[in-house]
Amino acid sequence: MGNEKSNYETYKELMEKYKFKIGRPSEINMDDYDVVVSCNNVGYAHVKYTVLKNAPNLIDREIALLCDGGNLCFGYRVEGNTICVYTD
């Protein structure tokens, strides 16, 4: 277990390596980013993100980390191409 990176360390590495954007597809030039998600549902203690582009084929956990700013202390779940990040 001692060799595992923290969520935030992994997040920083991903942010250095890839261009990531959260926003509406109509407002984003998709060609400018490696990973694009839209925030399509904010509810009690969760936020749902739809993955619009994942050019580097990141795993769900990596995308969840990007969406949650390296936090993920409450976890996440995957629903098809939607990642639900728990916020409380």
Secondary structure, 3 states (H helix, E strand, C coil): CCCCCCHHHHHHHHHHHCCEEECCHHHCCHHHCCEEEEEEEEECCEEEEEEEEECCCCCHHHHHHHHCCCCCCCCEEEECCEEEEECC
